[in-house]
Amino acid sequence: MDTVLATLVARCRAFLETEWPDWHRCHGRSRPACLSTGTCVTSSLFLQQVLLENGFDAAVAHGDIPGQGVGICVHGKWHGHAWVTTDEHVIDITADQFGQPPVIITTRYDKRYRAKDNSTASPQGMLDSGLFAKAALGRWKKLPTP
């Protein structure tokens, strides 16, 4: 695996862990036991932008249609979810909300992930996620480069 990719993804995850409490607060949610809960779209949009700015061809993938066998499959059950893909990888930085490791970087052909082109997410929810990801990206860019 590309160590540059793995290091960048780990840095993104650590950064987002400091952002998620505000995300939950802004959405009127109490702090969940697992901070990444409900943040997969926002986090994936953020990660996609960071990867693009660092020379990786990245896209957000999602599967969130109940009963359609799309999203992430954990212990035989499909859950609505969003993640990032590159030419070679699936990159998931919020899988811990489903009891999985906090960061998964696997092959693009991992059978746990299945995307669907259309989404049941509300337009307002997608807009909110995009705005929060953009604001987080602005704070990210102000961090010192390691």
Buried (B, 14 or more C-beta within 10 A) or exposed (E): EEEEBBEBBBBBBEBBEEBBEEBBEEBEEEEBEBBBBBBBBBBBBBBBBBBEEEEBEBBBBBBBBEEBEBBBBBEEEBBBBBBBBBEBBBBBBBBBBBEBEBBBBBEEEBEBBBBBEEBEBEEEBBEBBBEBBEBBBEEBEEEEEE
